[in-house]
Amino acid sequence: MSPDLPAPIADFVSANARLDVDGMLKPFAADTVVLDNGQRFEGHAELRALFEKAMVPVKAIFSPETARHENGKVVVEGPAHGDFPGSPIRFTYAFTLQDDIIKALEITA
């Protein structure tokens, strides 16, 4: 059973389950900053490239199991399954929300 998630995060997760890059981008602010295991991505163009290179080809689908509020962020944890070595891998997504949009995201494995 997946946790109750704020709408922008739920929208991202739902689009990720369909590997829908446009849908995954929609809940992010145009000037979003994403830190993915130490790499920094800024804005929709860089985020699109990340999704198209790192998620879609290997069918990486994140399945949230837990969610909590911590230090002003929504921290969501769960496995990502796909066609990649070590699948599934457990990830932590720390979302910063502002006005019902994802302003920042930090992803760690």
Rosetta constraint file for C-alpha pairs under 8 A:
AtomPair CA 1 CA 65 HARMONIC 7.09 0.50
AtomPair CA 2 CA 63 HARMONIC 7.56 0.50
AtomPair CA 2 CA 64 HARMONIC 5.82 0.50
AtomPair CA 2 CA 65 HARMONIC 5.34 0.50
AtomPair CA 2 CA 66 HARMONIC 7.20 0.50
AtomPair CA 3 CA 64 HARMONIC 6.84 0.50
AtomPair CA 3 CA 65 HARMONIC 6.12 0.50
AtomPair CA 3 CA 66 HARMONIC 5.67 0.50
AtomPair CA 3 CA 67 HARMONIC 6.14 0.50
AtomPair CA 4 CA 67 HARMONIC 7.55 0.50
AtomPair CA 5 CA 9 HARMONIC 6.13 0.50
AtomPair CA 5 CA 10 HARMONIC 5.47 0.50
AtomPair CA 5 CA 67 HARMONIC 7.19 0.50
AtomPair CA 6 CA 10 HARMONIC 6.10 0.50
AtomPair CA 7 CA 11 HARMONIC 5.97 0.50
AtomPair CA 7 CA 100 HARMONIC 7.32 0.50
AtomPair CA 8 CA 12 HARMONIC 6.27 0.50
AtomPair CA 8 CA 27 HARMONIC 5.11 0.50
AtomPair CA 8 CA 28 HARMONIC 7.84 0.50
AtomPair CA 8 CA 100 HARMONIC 6.26 0.50
AtomPair CA 8 CA 101 HARMONIC 5.84 0.50
AtomPair CA 8 CA 102 HARMONIC 6.55 0.50
AtomPair CA 9 CA 13 HARMONIC 6.18 0.50
AtomPair CA 9 CA 27 HARMONIC 7.38 0.50
AtomPair CA 9 CA 95 HARMONIC 7.89 0.50
AtomPair CA 9 CA 102 HARMONIC 7.51 0.50
AtomPair CA 10 CA 14 HARMONIC 6.02 0.50
AtomPair CA 11 CA 15 HARMONIC 6.15 0.50
AtomPair CA 11 CA 23 HARMONIC 7.52 0.50
AtomPair CA 11 CA 24 HARMONIC 7.32 0.50
AtomPair CA 11 CA 27 HARMONIC 6.82 0.50
AtomPair CA 12 CA 16 HARMONIC 6.05 0.50
AtomPair CA 12 CA 23 HARMONIC 6.81 0.50
AtomPair CA 12 CA 24 HARMONIC 4.75 0.50
AtomPair CA 12 CA 25 HARMONIC 7.42 0.50
AtomPair CA 12 CA 26 HARMONIC 7.72 0.50
AtomPair CA 12 CA 27 HARMONIC 6.45 0.50
AtomPair CA 13 CA 17 HARMONIC 6.26 0.50
AtomPair CA 13 CA 24 HARMONIC 7.49 0.50
AtomPair CA 13 CA 62 HARMONIC 6.92 0.50
AtomPair CA 13 CA 63 HARMONIC 7.63 0.50
AtomPair CA 14 CA 18 HARMONIC 6.78 0.50
AtomPair CA 15 CA 19 HARMONIC 6.07 0.50
AtomPair CA 15 CA 20 HARMONIC 5.14 0.50
AtomPair CA 15 CA 21 HARMONIC 7.25 0.50
AtomPair CA 15 CA 23 HARMONIC 5.07 0.50
AtomPair CA 15 CA 24 HARMONIC 5.16 0.50
AtomPair CA 16 CA 20 HARMONIC 6.01 0.50
AtomPair CA 16 CA 21 HARMONIC 7.40 0.50
AtomPair CA 16 CA 23 HARMONIC 7.72 0.50
AtomPair CA 16 CA 24 HARMONIC 5.98 0.50
AtomPair CA 16 CA 61 HARMONIC 5.95 0.50
AtomPair CA 16 CA 62 HARMONIC 7.07 0.50
AtomPair CA 17 CA 61 HARMONIC 5.50 0.50
AtomPair CA 17 CA 62 HARMONIC 7.22 0.50
AtomPair CA 19 CA 24 HARMONIC 7.94 0.50
AtomPair CA 19 CA 55 HARMONIC 7.72 0.50
AtomPair CA 19 CA 56 HARMONIC 5.92 0.50
AtomPair CA 19 CA 59 HARMONIC 7.02 0.50
AtomPair CA 19 CA 61 HARMONIC 7.51 0.50
AtomPair CA 20 CA 24 HARMONIC 6.14 0.50
AtomPair CA 21 CA 25 HARMONIC 6.23 0.50
AtomPair CA 21 CA 48 HARMONIC 6.80 0.50
AtomPair CA 21 CA 51 HARMONIC 6.55 0.50
AtomPair CA 21 CA 52 HARMONIC 7.11 0.50
AtomPair CA 22 CA 26 HARMONIC 6.24 0.50
AtomPair CA 23 CA 27 HARMONIC 7.69 0.50
AtomPair CA 24 CA 28 HARMONIC 7.95 0.50
AtomPair CA 25 CA 44 HARMONIC 6.75 0.50
AtomPair CA 25 CA 47 HARMONIC 7.48 0.50
AtomPair CA 25 CA 48 HARMONIC 7.01 0.50
AtomPair CA 27 CA 101 HARMONIC 5.42 0.50
AtomPair CA 27 CA 102 HARMONIC 5.88 0.50
AtomPair CA 28 CA 32 HARMONIC 6.23 0.50
AtomPair CA 28 CA 44 HARMONIC 7.72 0.50
AtomPair CA 28 CA 101 HARMONIC 5.69 0.50
AtomPair CA 28 CA 102 HARMONIC 4.52 0.50
AtomPair CA 28 CA 103 HARMONIC 6.25 0.50
AtomPair CA 28 CA 104 HARMONIC 7.91 0.50
AtomPair CA 29 CA 43 HARMONIC 7.61 0.50
AtomPair CA 29 CA 44 HARMONIC 7.91 0.50
AtomPair CA 29 CA 101 HARMONIC 6.00 0.50
AtomPair CA 29 CA 102 HARMONIC 5.82 0.50
AtomPair CA 29 CA 103 HARMONIC 5.39 0.50
AtomPair CA 30 CA 43 HARMONIC 5.38 0.50
AtomPair CA 30 CA 44 HARMONIC 5.78 0.50
AtomPair CA 31 CA 42 HARMONIC 6.43 0.50
AtomPair CA 31 CA 43 HARMONIC 4.60 0.50
AtomPair CA 31 CA 44 HARMONIC 7.25 0.50
AtomPair CA 31 CA 103 HARMONIC 7.42 0.50
AtomPair CA 32 CA 42 HARMONIC 5.74 0.50
AtomPair CA 32 CA 43 HARMONIC 5.08 0.50
AtomPair CA 32 CA 44 HARMONIC 7.28 0.50
AtomPair CA 32 CA 102 HARMONIC 7.17 0.50
AtomPair CA 32 CA 103 HARMONIC 4.97 0.50
AtomPair CA 32 CA 104 HARMONIC 5.35 0.50
AtomPair CA 32 CA 105 HARMONIC 7.98 0.50
AtomPair CA 33 CA 40 HARMONIC 7.05 0.50
AtomPair CA 33 CA 41 HARMONIC 5.79 0.50
AtomPair CA 33 CA 42 HARMONIC 4.61 0.50
AtomPair CA 33 CA 43 HARMONIC 6.50 0.50
AtomPair CA 33 CA 103 HARMONIC 6.88 0.50
AtomPair CA 33 CA 104 HARMONIC 4.87 0.50
AtomPair CA 33 CA 105 HARMONIC 6.55 0.50
AtomPair CA 34 CA 40 HARMONIC 5.78 0.50
AtomPair CA 34 CA 41 HARMONIC 5.06 0.50
AtomPair CA 34 CA 42 HARMONIC 6.37 0.50
AtomPair CA 34 CA 47 HARMONIC 7.52 0.50
AtomPair CA 34 CA 104 HARMONIC 5.65 0.50
AtomPair CA 34 CA 105 HARMONIC 4.73 0.50
AtomPair CA 34 CA 106 HARMONIC 5.72 0.50
AtomPair CA 34 CA 107 HARMONIC 7.66 0.50
AtomPair CA 35 CA 39 HARMONIC 5.42 0.50
AtomPair CA 35 CA 40 HARMONIC 4.61 0.50
AtomPair CA 35 CA 41 HARMONIC 6.34 0.50
AtomPair CA 35 CA 105 HARMONIC 6.29 0.50
AtomPair CA 35 CA 106 HARMONIC 4.64 0.50
AtomPair CA 35 CA 107 HARMONIC 6.06 0.50
AtomPair CA 36 CA 40 HARMONIC 6.51 0.50
AtomPair CA 36 CA 41 HARMONIC 7.84 0.50
AtomPair CA 36 CA 106 HARMONIC 5.98 0.50
AtomPair CA 36 CA 107 HARMONIC 4.70 0.50
AtomPair CA 36 CA 108 HARMONIC 6.41 0.50
AtomPair CA 37 CA 106 HARMONIC 7.77 0.50
AtomPair CA 37 CA 107 HARMONIC 5.93 0.50
AtomPair CA 37 CA 108 HARMONIC 5.08 0.50
AtomPair CA 37 CA 109 HARMONIC 7.03 0.50
AtomPair CA 41 CA 46 HARMONIC 5.49 0.50
AtomPair CA 41 CA 47 HARMONIC 6.02 0.50
AtomPair CA 41 CA 50 HARMONIC 7.90 0.50
AtomPair CA 42 CA 46 HARMONIC 5.81 0.50
AtomPair CA 42 CA 47 HARMONIC 6.74 0.50
AtomPair CA 43 CA 47 HARMONIC 6.23 0.50
AtomPair CA 44 CA 48 HARMONIC 5.81 0.50
AtomPair CA 45 CA 49 HARMONIC 6.33 0.50
AtomPair CA 46 CA 50 HARMONIC 6.29 0.50
AtomPair CA 47 CA 51 HARMONIC 6.26 0.50
AtomPair CA 48 CA 52 HARMONIC 6.01 0.50
AtomPair CA 49 CA 53 HARMONIC 5.94 0.50
AtomPair CA 50 CA 54 HARMONIC 5.56 0.50
AtomPair CA 50 CA 55 HARMONIC 7.34 0.50
AtomPair CA 51 CA 55 HARMONIC 5.00 0.50
AtomPair CA 51 CA 56 HARMONIC 6.28 0.50
AtomPair CA 52 CA 56 HARMONIC 5.36 0.50
AtomPair CA 52 CA 57 HARMONIC 7.02 0.50
AtomPair CA 53 CA 57 HARMONIC 6.47 0.50
AtomPair CA 54 CA 58 HARMONIC 7.06 0.50
AtomPair CA 54 CA 60 HARMONIC 7.84 0.50
AtomPair CA 55 CA 59 HARMONIC 5.78 0.50
AtomPair CA 55 CA 60 HARMONIC 4.82 0.50
AtomPair CA 55 CA 61 HARMONIC 7.54 0.50
AtomPair CA 56 CA 60 HARMONIC 6.44 0.50
AtomPair CA 58 CA 82 HARMONIC 5.72 0.50
AtomPair CA 58 CA 83 HARMONIC 4.76 0.50
AtomPair CA 58 CA 84 HARMONIC 5.93 0.50
AtomPair CA 59 CA 81 HARMONIC 7.61 0.50
AtomPair CA 59 CA 82 HARMONIC 4.90 0.50
AtomPair CA 59 CA 83 HARMONIC 6.08 0.50
AtomPair CA 60 CA 80 HARMONIC 5.92 0.50
AtomPair CA 60 CA 81 HARMONIC 5.52 0.50
AtomPair CA 60 CA 82 HARMONIC 4.47 0.50
AtomPair CA 60 CA 83 HARMONIC 7.09 0.50
AtomPair CA 60 CA 84 HARMONIC 7.88 0.50
AtomPair CA 61 CA 80 HARMONIC 5.12 0.50
AtomPair CA 61 CA 81 HARMONIC 5.40 0.50
AtomPair CA 61 CA 82 HARMONIC 6.35 0.50
AtomPair CA 62 CA 78 HARMONIC 6.85 0.50
AtomPair CA 62 CA 79 HARMONIC 5.87 0.50
AtomPair CA 62 CA 80 HARMONIC 4.12 0.50
AtomPair CA 62 CA 81 HARMONIC 6.62 0.50
AtomPair CA 63 CA 78 HARMONIC 5.52 0.50
AtomPair CA 63 CA 79 HARMONIC 5.59 0.50
AtomPair CA 63 CA 80 HARMONIC 6.02 0.50
AtomPair CA 63 CA 81 HARMONIC 7.87 0.50
AtomPair CA 64 CA 76 HARMONIC 6.24 0.50
AtomPair CA 64 CA 77 HARMONIC 5.55 0.50
AtomPair CA 64 CA 78 HARMONIC 4.50 0.50
AtomPair CA 64 CA 79 HARMONIC 6.97 0.50
AtomPair CA 65 CA 76 HARMONIC 7.40 0.50
AtomPair CA 65 CA 77 HARMONIC 5.87 0.50
AtomPair CA 65 CA 78 HARMONIC 4.90 0.50
AtomPair CA 65 CA 79 HARMONIC 7.88 0.50
AtomPair CA 66 CA 76 HARMONIC 5.65 0.50
AtomPair CA 66 CA 77 HARMONIC 5.32 0.50
AtomPair CA 66 CA 78 HARMONIC 6.78 0.50
AtomPair CA 67 CA 74 HARMONIC 6.72 0.50
AtomPair CA 67 CA 75 HARMONIC 5.49 0.50
AtomPair CA 67 CA 76 HARMONIC 4.34 0.50
AtomPair CA 67 CA 77 HARMONIC 6.47 0.50
AtomPair CA 68 CA 74 HARMONIC 5.72 0.50
AtomPair CA 68 CA 75 HARMONIC 5.31 0.50
AtomPair CA 68 CA 76 HARMONIC 6.66 0.50
AtomPair CA 69 CA 73 HARMONIC 5.64 0.50
AtomPair CA 69 CA 74 HARMONIC 4.65 0.50
AtomPair CA 69 CA 75 HARMONIC 6.10 0.50
AtomPair CA 70 CA 74 HARMONIC 6.32 0.50
AtomPair CA 70 CA 75 HARMONIC 6.64 0.50
AtomPair CA 72 CA 96 HARMONIC 7.05 0.50
AtomPair CA 73 CA 94 HARMONIC 6.08 0.50
AtomPair CA 73 CA 95 HARMONIC 5.45 0.50
AtomPair CA 73 CA 96 HARMONIC 4.90 0.50
AtomPair CA 73 CA 97 HARMONIC 7.12 0.50
AtomPair CA 74 CA 94 HARMONIC 5.70 0.50
AtomPair CA 74 CA 95 HARMONIC 5.11 0.50
AtomPair CA 74 CA 96 HARMONIC 6.55 0.50
AtomPair CA 74 CA 97 HARMONIC 7.80 0.50
AtomPair CA 75 CA 92 HARMONIC 6.85 0.50
AtomPair CA 75 CA 93 HARMONIC 5.72 0.50
AtomPair CA 75 CA 94 HARMONIC 4.33 0.50
AtomPair CA 75 CA 95 HARMONIC 6.24 0.50
AtomPair CA 76 CA 92 HARMONIC 5.78 0.50
AtomPair CA 76 CA 93 HARMONIC 5.13 0.50
AtomPair CA 76 CA 94 HARMONIC 6.32 0.50
AtomPair CA 76 CA 95 HARMONIC 7.89 0.50
AtomPair CA 77 CA 90 HARMONIC 7.28 0.50
AtomPair CA 77 CA 91 HARMONIC 5.76 0.50
AtomPair CA 77 CA 92 HARMONIC 4.49 0.50
AtomPair CA 77 CA 93 HARMONIC 6.26 0.50
AtomPair CA 78 CA 90 HARMONIC 5.40 0.50
AtomPair CA 78 CA 91 HARMONIC 5.61 0.50
AtomPair CA 78 CA 92 HARMONIC 6.76 0.50
AtomPair CA 79 CA 88 HARMONIC 5.77 0.50
AtomPair CA 79 CA 89 HARMONIC 5.27 0.50
AtomPair CA 79 CA 90 HARMONIC 4.03 0.50
AtomPair CA 79 CA 91 HARMONIC 5.78 0.50
AtomPair CA 80 CA 87 HARMONIC 7.06 0.50
AtomPair CA 80 CA 88 HARMONIC 5.35 0.50
AtomPair CA 80 CA 89 HARMONIC 5.43 0.50
AtomPair CA 80 CA 90 HARMONIC 6.21 0.50
AtomPair CA 80 CA 91 HARMONIC 6.87 0.50
AtomPair CA 81 CA 87 HARMONIC 5.37 0.50
AtomPair CA 81 CA 88 HARMONIC 4.49 0.50
AtomPair CA 81 CA 89 HARMONIC 6.84 0.50
AtomPair CA 82 CA 87 HARMONIC 6.01 0.50
AtomPair CA 82 CA 88 HARMONIC 6.90 0.50
AtomPair CA 83 CA 87 HARMONIC 6.98 0.50
AtomPair CA 89 CA 109 HARMONIC 7.07 0.50
AtomPair CA 90 CA 109 HARMONIC 5.93 0.50
AtomPair CA 91 CA 107 HARMONIC 6.91 0.50
AtomPair CA 91 CA 108 HARMONIC 5.69 0.50
AtomPair CA 91 CA 109 HARMONIC 4.43 0.50
AtomPair CA 92 CA 106 HARMONIC 7.99 0.50
AtomPair CA 92 CA 107 HARMONIC 5.75 0.50
AtomPair CA 92 CA 108 HARMONIC 5.28 0.50
AtomPair CA 92 CA 109 HARMONIC 6.27 0.50
AtomPair CA 93 CA 105 HARMONIC 6.66 0.50
AtomPair CA 93 CA 106 HARMONIC 5.76 0.50
AtomPair CA 93 CA 107 HARMONIC 4.67 0.50
AtomPair CA 93 CA 108 HARMONIC 6.70 0.50
AtomPair CA 94 CA 105 HARMONIC 5.53 0.50
AtomPair CA 94 CA 106 HARMONIC 5.08 0.50
AtomPair CA 94 CA 107 HARMONIC 6.50 0.50
AtomPair CA 95 CA 102 HARMONIC 6.64 0.50
AtomPair CA 95 CA 103 HARMONIC 7.65 0.50
AtomPair CA 95 CA 104 HARMONIC 5.90 0.50
AtomPair CA 95 CA 105 HARMONIC 4.56 0.50
AtomPair CA 95 CA 106 HARMONIC 6.66 0.50
AtomPair CA 96 CA 102 HARMONIC 5.97 0.50
AtomPair CA 96 CA 103 HARMONIC 5.55 0.50
AtomPair CA 96 CA 104 HARMONIC 4.97 0.50
AtomPair CA 96 CA 105 HARMONIC 6.17 0.50
AtomPair CA 97 CA 101 HARMONIC 5.56 0.50
AtomPair CA 97 CA 102 HARMONIC 4.65 0.50
AtomPair CA 97 CA 103 HARMONIC 5.42 0.50
AtomPair CA 97 CA 104 HARMONIC 7.13 0.50
AtomPair CA 98 CA 102 HARMONIC 6.42 0.50
AtomPair CA 98 CA 103 HARMONIC 6.01 0.50
